[in-house]
Amino acid sequence: MPTTMQTTDTTSDARNVSKVKVLLTPSQHEFIDFVLFSGVRELSNSLKMIHDLALYHSDIPVNDAEKGALYNLKLLWEGFERIGEEM
């Protein structure tokens, strides 16, 4: 059964939606619990380290698919950083 989550209430900024309810599946809820338990800053730093090792400390050429994967890592670590700032 999905659970609900609420975002912050923003009354003065029309660009944000106030009190948005998002339904989560059990596996999504479990993943978020794992991320929070493990530490969002630690996970963010780990993803950033893997990204930097692959991109800056490797002599292997990076193709378009690998660039996309590295960009996805960047999106994840930035998302974890934002979650960490909100805590």
Secondary structure, 3 states (H helix, E strand, C coil): CCEEEECCCCCCCCCCCCCCEEEECHHHHHHHHHHHHHCHHHHHHHHHHHHHHHHHCCCCCCCHHHHHHHHHHHHHHHHHHHHHHHC
